[in-house]
Amino acid sequence: MALTAAAAITVPAVSPAGVLAEEAAFTDVSARYAEAVSYLTENGITKGLTANQFGTAKSISRVDAVIQMALALGFDPKGTYKDAGFTDVPKRGQWAVNALAEKNIVAGKKAGTFGAHDAITRNETARLIALAYELPMVESVPETSFSDVSEKWARYVAALVNHGITEGKASSHFGADDNLTRGEWALFLHRLSTSTEKEFNLTVMHTNDTHAHVENAARKVTAIKEVRKVKPDALLLDAGDVFSGTLYFNEYLGQADLEFMNLAGYDAMTFGNHEFDLGTKPLADFIENAKFPFVSANVNFSSDENVKGLFKNEMSASPQDGTVYNGIIKEVDGEKVGIFGLTTAETTDISSPGEGVAFEDYLEESEKAVAAFEEQGVDKIIALTHIGFKDGGGDNDMTLAQEVEGIDIIVGGHSHDQLKEPVLETTGTDPTVIVQANEYNKFLGTLDVTFDENGKVIGHAGKLIEIDAKDEGGAYVLKDDPEAAKILAEKYKPAVDEKRNTVVGESDVALNGERADVRTKETNLGNLITDGMLEKAKTINKEAVIALQNGGGIRASINEGKITLDEVLTVMPFGNSLALMNLTGAEIKAALEHSVKEAPGQSGGFLQVSGLKFTYDSSKPAGARVQSIEVKKGGEYAPLADSDSYIVATNTFTAKGGDGYDMFGKAYEEGRVSEPGFVDWEMFRDYIQAHPGITPESEKRIIDTKQ
């Protein structure tokens, strides 16, 4: 949980060197090393090898490097540290090795052996520095600009380069396996001492699109607390769409989620489109009971009867809980951090905000927000957004980062992207770091950013902490927070468990969701699900004509008779949400070829369909099986045209290329996919409630012509 570094260390301020190295009688110290050597000697980090020899060109041993590092970091040589168990460390260095080993900064070369007297390589040095000084690191860096740095060491070397500690021995050569000299070590320590005084490190924890998935809230609270143990000043932000998605929302209208958010201590939240699904009255109740402020620069509530009393159309350095601002200023470790919010303008089409809520241009309002912060001397700015990473709905984070200067961090939501590592957008003058933490409380996102003295991002690292990760024995790695677990079990869960037995519809026939069938052929349940998906899609975009559902997303059958919510949730347990794709006929044909490439064998990517029918021959080679495709328009079927464009509904998993649908993934990358976000089981429930007495059957939508 300690993000990229294993220790929380305060680097002491150093006094200016009063005497240059030449004056200390070292005859082997050139002008290049003079200031660095003076820093070490004046601060008692080392005295040199002899009275007149610093040993600039000599290799430094692992134990001597650790001793100097420990002194530079401010560890007390007389302190008490856990014995690391190394038998080869001389007495003079035991305290230093134990101190750094206790913080997981150093390790031995093998059990019981530190390799104390071995020369330390430049690769090993990079790791030592990166961990000790908590330099932001990308978890996986396959390569650097240096040809001699392997993947094992790349992230540590990259951290030093990004931090301005080294440029390597040459543009393409780091000297990875070379022994570090005492002079080089002096340069590194001196550069670190001066850079850390001017830099500011900010940690952000972030969530988005949690959609009322509170069953694991107690584990998430534990994750947040563990991060704060190491990073007590870390911000905690949410990028919207707390509303809708599970029975906890249907029962408590966001108040269950809010109690856990208040308990966790969120610093700010922006609004997602689903916060407006039931109008603004439940939203107003949510805002009013929050123990944190809300930010949204492009949503104007001044004419909304429910929220206008909680809305302040301004930036605030003293934000109040339960109040909506354009943006807020937080003080973190003596530095001002600006946070403003954005909500997708699609909300007017895909939700129910009402006439009193106005959605303004997100780029224009972002520019105003940045300018307002800068006028108040704020040069570290976070955009907390619910517009999608690369969403095709008209606004997204990538465009925001490219078009608006001055935004340092974008904490995003709406598109449910699992950004395993932060994305760095470098189009403008200064870089922008973009993060997003997937969906449904599956992850707590963590981000470390280092700013220089001018507020420019000079280093970053981040990762997603999996809330429901299990160990080899099947137990959760994160234990439940006792207080949160009690609240869930006693206050909220009983009513939700009872609600699962609610009857939501009835079918006169059994609905076939058997694994072997939905992954190989058309089924009546597949037809019912896609028909419901297409009906919902048409309410958002009347041009929608096709719906596709991957068979792997249908997990069970439903018996004839009454249908309960529990049965619906068993059929669709993943909570996949709706996406609308703008595809060519040729792309649709390629997708159908991919759908049947394993036939007659099973494939989770086999597509159940609505709005079209097609034939294929499973005896032909994969990629050349589809024989005919017809699309239903205006009640009549007509041949699919390769060059025509069609609006196609599916779930976001498939729309982003899941199950190998690269043609869909390409459309997503090109901004041809919008994500209104309605959850699959809710669409299915609404459809069967709106069509009582429906008797779905197979309709020859998919036919294998193999003789």
Beta strands, then each sheet from edge to edge (+ up, - down):
strand 1: 200-207
strand 2: 235-238
strand 3: 268-269
strand 4: 294-295
strand 5: 299-300
strand 6: 311-316
strand 7: 324-332
strand 8: 335-343
strand 9: 358-359
strand 10: 381-386
strand 11: 409-411
strand 12: 423-425
strand 13: 432-435
strand 14: 443-451
strand 15: 457-466
strand 16: 503-507
strand 17: 544-550
strand 18: 561-564
strand 19: 578-584
strand 20: 607-610
strand 21: 612-616
strand 22: 626-633
strand 23: 636-639
strand 24: 645-651
strand 25: 673-674
strand 26: 702-704
sheet 1: 3+ 2+ 1+ 14- 15+
sheet 2: 4+ 7+ 6+
sheet 3: 4+ 7+ 8- 10- 11- 13- 12+
sheet 4: 5+ 9-
sheet 5: 16+ 18-
sheet 6: 20+ 17- 24- 19+ 25-
sheet 7: 23+ 22- 21+ 26+
end
